[in-house]
Amino acid sequence: MSSFRSELRDVKDDARDRLASDFEQLKSNFAQLKDDVGSILKNALGAGRSGVDNARSSASSTASSYADQAKGLYDDYRSRGQQQVQNVGEQITDHPLTSAAVAFGVGFVLAKILTKR
């Protein structure tokens, strides 16, 4: 009977040791899982920040491109306007009597339209 108790005690001690070992392994696995999840979250946040930075950079580049296009169009239209003013000035210089008659006629018609109210 003593040997049976001894064997039972050995089995019990062996089971306790295995359970303790399994528990320690489980704790180790949970610690590793915690570290892995932390790393995943850190990488995901880094990727999100990187995506935001890329979007910001792209938007800034696009806005800069549109600003350059708008400036080019403004310069082009300003140049065209100056050229038209110069052409009108040349026409007036080349044909002063005709220009005066046209200006008088346009003024007369506008005065009639505006005073008929």
Buried (B, 14 or more C-beta within 10 A) or exposed (E): EEEEEEEEEEEEEEEEEEEEEEEEEEEEEEEEEEEEEEEEEEEEEEEEEEEEEEEEEEEEEEEEEEEEEEEEEEEEEEEEEEEEEEEEEEEBEEEEEEBEEEEEEEEEEEEEEEEEE
